[in-house]
Amino acid sequence: MAYRSRPIRTRYWATCTRSLATQAQPSMAILDDYLDIAKPHFNHIPASQLSITAFNDSLPAFNHPRTTASDQQALIDRLKPFTVISSMRERTPFPGALLRQLPNLKLLLATGTQFETFDLAAASELGISVAAAPGRGRTDAKASDRPARPKLDIKKGGSHPTTQHAWALILALARNVAFDDAVIKGPAKGWQSQLALGLTGTTLGVVGLGRLGAAVARIGSLAWGMRVVCWSENLTQEKADRKAEEMGLPAYGGNPLDPEAPTFAAVSKDELFSMADVVSLHYVLSERSRGIVGAKELAQMKPSALLVNTSRGPLIDDAALYDALEKGRIRGAALDVFDIEPLPAESPWRSTVWGTEGRSNLIITPHMGYVEDGIMHTWYEETAENLERWLRGEPLLHRLN
């Protein structure tokens, strides 16, 4: 989605400036700053202009079916005093029902490029401005004390942090990295646990051939000569061919083991799950795609197959996956995303029994796909620039409503 600065009507900003001048000092909440990295980006703003509170934890999502009324009220009570909220991705969703309980909120500063959990229509109705931080850096040429992030063409090796994390998980599963590490350090002081899975010449199944899925597919094809099969609801072979060419690959002949075949082969969903040695999910979450991987798809997978999800937790039916892994029906799974985040302490995924007594191997990471030094600080730099503009009564950049 492309973002652009939108000129705001002079009358609106004059009204906004008068309002800021007459109301109590504005305050900002920084939400879900798990690693406590945000506040230094706002230290230059005088406390006399804006008071800032950072929260390093998350409260339950307002509209999640398991969120109780008392949990909803706790979230309202936390956010209600603030004029400005700085959010991190979709860690805290903002449905209309929550926004309507925040009468002091004037500005919602978002990060990233996906805002399905933000009710932008309700925000507009309530007079709440919403602006993004798309990750391109500040526009005012103010120097950052951090090294500039290289902007690399995907065809020349540049890739999104999630692409790197997906491959970190695939390799960790295939090479037994986490399990062997635990065995060596554990009380038994063991050594090798099981044979590794070689990836050369195997089949990579990519569910969702968008920007990230295609980047993961490109690496599998080039690095290990993997055969790439792809599926999404509306994917055709023509679209898959175009995507391969966008990635700097030939439409046909990219796999040395089958030079006549498409480099990215569009197949049916059933074919993908039955053929793939590694299945990697890169699908957009919607009501239609929720539970897109269920008991049927897991049963179709090879006993030696790996499943990796760096996209959205609810794409997989949790109960079906738990059953499959508990019974050792596939070699292993790696999950970076979950239905509820942070993962509850009592979650069965938080266990050391995986990979023992016939269970499948399991690697879990705390939604680290985008939590990379460069992009996180860039988002906060962009957020700071928009906050400065708002305090001066200037038009916001990257408006979403």
C-alpha positions as CSV (number, residue, x, y, z in Angstrom):
1,M,0.0,0.0,0.0
2,A,1.5,3.4,-0.9
3,Y,1.4,6.2,1.6
4,R,1.6,9.9,0.9
5,S,1.3,13.1,2.7
6,R,-2.2,14.6,2.6
7,P,-2.6,18.3,2.9
8,I,-5.1,19.0,5.7
9,R,-7.5,21.8,5.5
10,T,-6.2,25.1,7.0
11,R,-9.4,25.5,9.0
12,Y,-9.0,22.1,10.5
13,W,-5.4,22.6,11.6
14,A,-6.2,26.1,13.0
15,T,-9.0,24.5,15.1
16,C,-6.6,21.7,16.2
17,T,-3.9,24.2,17.2
18,R,-6.4,26.3,19.2
19,S,-7.6,23.2,20.9
20,L,-4.1,22.2,21.9
21,A,-3.4,25.7,23.2
22,T,-6.5,25.6,25.5
23,Q,-6.6,22.0,26.7
24,A,-4.6,20.4,29.4
25,Q,-1.0,19.4,28.4
26,P,-1.2,16.6,25.9
27,S,0.1,13.2,26.9
28,M,1.3,10.2,24.9
29,A,1.3,6.5,25.6
30,I,3.9,4.3,23.9
31,L,2.3,0.8,23.7
32,D,3.8,-2.7,23.7
33,D,7.4,-1.6,23.8
34,Y,8.6,-5.0,25.0
35,L,12.3,-4.2,24.6
36,D,12.1,-0.7,26.0
37,I,13.7,1.0,22.9
38,A,11.2,3.7,22.1
39,K,11.6,6.5,24.6
40,P,15.1,7.7,23.5
41,H,13.5,8.7,20.1
42,F,11.2,11.2,22.0
43,N,13.7,12.5,24.6
44,H,14.2,15.7,22.6
45,I,10.5,16.8,23.0
46,P,10.3,19.0,26.1
47,A,8.2,17.6,29.0
48,S,6.4,20.9,29.1
49,Q,5.0,20.2,25.7
50,L,4.1,16.5,26.1
51,S,4.2,14.0,28.9
52,I,5.2,10.5,27.8
53,T,4.4,7.1,29.4
54,A,5.9,3.9,27.9
55,F,4.3,0.5,28.6
56,N,6.5,-2.6,28.1
57,D,3.7,-5.1,28.4
58,S,0.5,-5.9,26.5
59,L,-3.0,-6.2,27.7
60,P,-5.4,-8.6,26.1
61,A,-6.8,-7.5,22.7
62,F,-10.1,-5.7,23.2
63,N,-12.1,-7.7,20.6
64,H,-10.6,-11.2,21.0
65,P,-13.3,-13.7,21.9
66,R,-11.4,-14.8,25.0
67,T,-11.0,-11.3,26.4
68,T,-13.2,-10.8,29.4
69,A,-15.2,-7.7,30.3
70,S,-12.8,-6.9,33.1
71,D,-9.8,-7.2,30.7
72,Q,-11.5,-4.8,28.3
73,Q,-12.1,-2.3,31.1
74,A,-8.4,-2.6,32.1
75,L,-7.4,-1.7,28.6
76,I,-9.8,1.2,28.5
77,D,-8.6,2.5,31.8
78,R,-5.0,2.3,30.7
79,L,-5.5,4.2,27.4
80,K,-8.3,6.7,28.4
81,P,-6.1,9.5,29.8
82,F,-3.9,9.9,26.7
83,T,-4.2,12.4,23.8
84,V,-1.7,10.5,21.6
85,I,-1.0,6.8,21.3
86,S,2.1,5.3,19.6
87,S,1.3,1.7,18.7
88,M,3.6,-1.1,17.5
89,R,2.2,-2.9,14.5
90,E,-1.0,-4.8,15.5
91,R,0.1,-5.7,19.0
92,T,-2.8,-3.7,20.3
93,P,-5.8,-3.7,17.9
94,F,-8.0,-0.6,17.7
95,P,-11.6,-1.6,16.8
96,G,-14.3,1.0,16.9
97,A,-15.7,-0.3,20.2
98,L,-12.4,0.6,21.9
99,L,-11.8,3.9,20.1
100,R,-15.3,5.1,21.2
101,Q,-14.2,4.6,24.8
102,L,-11.2,6.9,24.5
103,P,-12.6,10.5,24.5
104,N,-9.2,12.2,24.9
105,L,-7.5,10.5,22.0
106,K,-6.7,12.8,19.1
107,L,-3.8,11.1,17.4
108,L,-3.0,7.4,16.8
109,L,0.5,6.8,15.4
110,A,0.8,3.4,13.8
111,T,3.8,1.5,12.5
112,G,4.2,-1.0,9.6
113,T,2.0,-1.4,6.5
114,Q,-1.0,-3.6,7.7
115,F,-3.9,-2.1,9.6
116,E,-6.7,-4.6,9.3
117,T,-7.2,-4.4,13.1
118,F,-7.6,-0.6,13.1
119,D,-11.1,0.8,12.5
120,L,-10.1,3.8,10.4
121,A,-13.7,4.7,9.6
122,A,-14.5,4.9,13.3
123,A,-11.4,6.9,13.9
124,S,-12.4,9.4,11.2
125,E,-15.9,9.6,12.7
126,L,-14.5,10.4,16.1
127,G,-12.0,13.0,14.9
128,I,-8.9,10.8,15.6
129,S,-6.1,11.3,13.1
130,V,-4.2,8.0,12.2
131,A,-0.8,8.1,10.6
132,A,1.6,5.4,9.7
133,A,5.4,4.8,9.9
134,P,6.1,2.8,6.8
135,G,9.8,2.2,7.4
136,R,11.3,4.6,4.9
137,G,13.0,6.9,7.4
138,R,12.5,10.6,8.3
139,T,11.7,13.0,5.5
140,D,13.3,16.1,7.0
141,A,16.9,14.9,6.7
142,K,17.5,15.1,10.4
143,A,20.5,13.0,11.2
144,S,20.0,9.8,13.1
145,D,22.7,8.5,15.5
146,R,22.1,5.1,14.1
147,P,23.8,3.6,11.0
148,A,21.7,4.0,7.9
149,R,19.8,0.9,6.8
150,P,20.9,-0.3,3.4
151,K,18.1,-0.3,0.9
152,L,18.7,-3.4,-1.3
153,D,16.9,-4.5,-4.4
154,I,15.3,-7.9,-3.7
155,K,16.8,-9.2,-7.0
156,K,20.2,-8.3,-5.6
157,G,19.7,-10.0,-2.3
158,G,17.8,-7.5,-0.2
159,S,14.9,-8.9,1.7
160,H,12.4,-8.2,4.5
161,P,13.4,-9.2,8.1
162,T,10.5,-11.7,8.1
163,T,12.1,-13.5,5.1
164,Q,15.3,-13.9,7.1
165,H,13.4,-15.2,10.1
166,A,11.4,-17.7,8.1
167,W,14.6,-19.2,6.8
168,A,16.2,-19.1,10.2
169,L,13.3,-21.3,11.4
170,I,13.3,-23.6,8.4
171,L,17.1,-24.2,8.9
172,A,16.8,-24.5,12.7
173,L,14.2,-27.3,12.2
174,A,15.9,-29.0,9.4
175,R,19.3,-29.0,11.1
176,N,18.0,-29.8,14.7
177,V,19.6,-26.6,16.0
178,A,17.3,-25.9,19.0
179,F,16.9,-29.6,19.9
180,D,20.6,-30.4,19.8
181,D,21.4,-27.2,21.7
182,A,19.0,-28.3,24.5
183,V,20.4,-31.9,24.5
184,I,24.0,-30.7,24.8
185,K,23.2,-28.1,27.6
186,G,20.7,-30.3,29.4
187,P,21.2,-32.5,32.5
188,A,22.0,-35.5,30.4
189,K,24.9,-33.6,28.7
190,G,24.0,-35.5,25.5
191,W,25.4,-35.1,22.0
192,Q,23.7,-35.7,18.6
193,S,19.9,-36.2,18.8
194,Q,18.8,-37.2,15.3
195,L,19.8,-37.0,11.7
196,A,19.4,-33.6,10.0
197,L,17.2,-33.0,7.0
198,G,19.0,-32.0,3.9
199,L,17.2,-29.4,1.8
200,T,19.0,-29.7,-1.5
201,G,16.5,-30.9,-4.2
202,T,13.5,-31.0,-1.8
203,T,10.2,-29.3,-2.4
204,L,9.3,-26.0,-0.8
205,G,5.6,-25.2,-0.6
206,V,4.8,-21.5,-0.3
207,V,1.3,-20.6,0.9
208,G,0.8,-17.1,-0.3
209,L,3.1,-15.9,-3.2
210,G,3.1,-12.2,-2.2
211,R,6.2,-10.1,-1.5
212,L,7.4,-12.2,1.4
213,G,6.4,-15.6,0.1
214,A,8.1,-14.9,-3.2
215,A,11.3,-13.8,-1.4
216,V,11.3,-17.0,0.7
217,A,10.7,-19.0,-2.5
218,R,13.6,-17.2,-4.3
219,I,16.1,-18.1,-1.6
220,G,15.0,-21.8,-1.6
221,S,15.4,-22.0,-5.3
222,L,18.8,-20.3,-5.5
223,A,20.4,-21.5,-2.4
224,W,19.5,-25.2,-2.4
225,G,17.9,-25.9,-5.8
226,M,14.6,-26.6,-4.1
227,R,11.5,-27.2,-6.3
228,V,9.1,-24.4,-5.5
229,V,5.3,-25.0,-5.5
230,C,2.9,-22.3,-4.6
231,W,-0.8,-21.8,-3.8
232,S,-3.2,-19.1,-2.9
233,E,-6.9,-18.7,-3.5
234,N,-6.5,-16.7,-6.8
235,L,-3.0,-17.7,-7.9
236,T,-2.6,-18.7,-11.6
237,Q,0.5,-20.0,-13.3
238,E,0.7,-16.8,-15.2
239,K,0.8,-14.8,-12.0
240,A,3.4,-17.2,-10.5
241,D,5.6,-16.7,-13.6
242,R,5.4,-12.9,-13.3
243,K,6.4,-13.2,-9.6
244,A,9.4,-15.3,-10.5
245,E,10.6,-12.7,-13.0
246,E,10.0,-9.9,-10.5
247,M,12.4,-11.8,-8.2
248,G,15.0,-11.9,-10.9
249,L,14.4,-15.5,-11.8
250,P,13.4,-17.1,-15.1
251,A,9.7,-18.0,-15.4
252,Y,10.8,-21.5,-16.5
253,G,14.0,-23.6,-15.8
254,G,14.9,-22.2,-12.4
255,N,15.1,-25.7,-10.9
256,P,18.2,-27.5,-12.3
257,L,16.5,-30.9,-11.6
258,D,13.6,-30.0,-13.9
259,P,14.6,-27.4,-16.4
260,E,11.3,-27.6,-18.3
261,A,9.2,-26.8,-15.3
262,P,8.0,-23.4,-14.0
263,T,10.4,-21.9,-11.5
264,F,7.4,-21.2,-9.2
265,A,4.8,-23.8,-10.0
266,A,1.2,-22.9,-9.2
267,V,-0.6,-26.0,-7.8
268,S,-3.7,-26.8,-5.9
269,K,-3.8,-26.6,-2.1
270,D,-4.1,-30.3,-1.8
271,E,-1.1,-30.9,-4.1
272,L,1.0,-28.4,-2.2
273,F,0.4,-30.0,1.2
274,S,1.0,-33.5,-0.1
275,M,4.1,-32.7,-2.2
276,A,6.0,-30.3,0.0
277,D,8.9,-31.2,2.3
278,V,8.7,-27.7,3.8
279,V,5.5,-25.6,4.0
280,S,6.0,-21.9,4.7
281,L,2.9,-19.7,5.3
282,H,2.8,-16.1,4.0
283,Y,-0.9,-15.5,3.7
284,V,-2.9,-12.4,4.7
285,L,-5.2,-13.1,7.6
286,S,-8.9,-12.5,7.0
287,E,-12.1,-14.2,8.0
288,R,-11.9,-16.3,4.9
289,S,-8.3,-17.4,5.5
290,R,-8.7,-18.1,9.3
291,G,-7.9,-21.8,9.9
292,I,-6.7,-22.2,6.3
293,V,-4.4,-25.0,7.7
294,G,-6.5,-27.5,9.5
295,A,-6.7,-31.2,10.2
296,K,-7.2,-32.1,6.5
297,E,-4.1,-30.2,5.4
298,L,-1.9,-31.5,8.3
299,A,-3.0,-35.1,7.5
300,Q,-1.9,-34.6,3.8
301,M,1.6,-33.6,4.8
302,K,4.5,-36.1,4.6
303,P,5.6,-37.6,7.9
304,S,9.0,-36.0,7.2
305,A,7.6,-32.6,6.4
306,L,8.2,-29.3,8.2
307,L,5.6,-26.5,8.8
308,V,6.7,-22.9,9.4
309,N,4.4,-20.0,10.2
310,T,5.8,-16.4,10.3
311,S,2.6,-14.8,9.0
312,R,-0.4,-14.8,11.4
313,G,-1.2,-17.4,14.1
314,P,-4.9,-17.9,13.3
315,L,-4.1,-19.1,9.8
316,I,-3.5,-22.5,11.5
317,D,-6.2,-24.4,13.5
318,D,-4.4,-24.5,16.9
319,A,-6.2,-27.7,18.1
320,A,-5.5,-29.6,14.9
321,L,-1.8,-28.6,14.9
322,Y,-1.5,-29.6,18.6
323,D,-3.0,-33.0,17.9
324,A,-0.8,-33.6,14.8
325,L,2.4,-32.6,16.7
326,E,1.4,-34.5,19.9
327,K,1.1,-37.7,17.8
328,G,4.2,-37.0,15.8
329,R,2.4,-36.9,12.4
330,I,5.0,-34.5,10.9
331,R,8.7,-34.1,11.6
332,G,8.3,-30.6,13.1
333,A,6.8,-27.1,13.1
334,A,8.2,-23.7,13.8
335,L,5.8,-20.9,15.0
336,D,6.7,-17.2,15.3
337,V,3.0,-16.1,15.5
338,F,0.1,-17.0,17.7
339,D,-3.6,-16.4,18.2
340,I,-2.9,-14.6,21.5
341,E,0.3,-12.6,21.9
342,P,2.3,-12.5,24.0
343,L,1.8,-16.2,24.3
344,P,0.0,-17.0,27.6
345,A,2.1,-18.6,30.3
346,E,-0.2,-21.7,30.4
347,S,0.0,-22.3,26.6
348,P,0.8,-25.9,25.8
349,W,3.3,-24.6,23.2
350,R,5.4,-23.4,26.2
351,S,6.7,-26.9,27.0
352,T,10.0,-28.8,26.8
353,V,8.3,-32.1,25.9
354,W,8.2,-31.4,22.2
355,G,10.5,-33.7,20.3
356,T,10.4,-36.4,22.9
357,E,8.4,-39.7,23.3
358,G,7.2,-39.6,19.7
359,R,6.1,-36.0,19.6
360,S,7.1,-33.7,16.7
361,N,9.8,-31.2,17.1
362,L,8.6,-27.7,17.8
363,I,10.4,-24.3,17.7
364,I,8.6,-21.2,19.0
365,T,9.8,-17.6,18.8
366,P,8.1,-14.5,20.2
367,H,6.9,-12.9,16.9
368,M,10.4,-11.8,16.0
369,G,9.8,-11.7,12.2
370,Y,9.9,-7.9,12.1
371,V,11.7,-7.2,15.4
372,E,15.0,-6.2,13.8
373,D,17.3,-3.4,15.0
374,G,17.1,-1.3,11.8
375,I,13.3,-1.3,11.1
376,M,12.2,-0.9,14.7
377,H,14.3,2.2,15.2
378,T,13.3,3.6,11.8
379,W,9.6,3.2,12.7
380,Y,10.1,5.2,15.9
381,E,12.1,7.9,14.1
382,E,9.2,8.3,11.7
383,T,6.8,8.3,14.6
384,A,8.8,11.0,16.3
385,E,8.8,13.2,13.1
386,N,5.0,12.9,12.9
387,L,4.6,13.7,16.6
388,E,6.8,16.9,16.1
389,R,4.6,17.9,13.2
390,W,1.4,17.4,15.1
391,L,2.7,19.5,18.1
392,R,3.5,22.3,15.7
393,G,0.1,22.1,14.0
394,E,1.6,20.9,10.7
395,P,0.1,18.3,8.3
396,L,0.8,14.7,9.2
397,L,2.8,12.4,6.9
398,H,1.5,9.0,5.8
399,R,-2.1,9.7,6.8
400,L,-4.3,6.7,6.9
401,N,-7.7,8.5,7.3
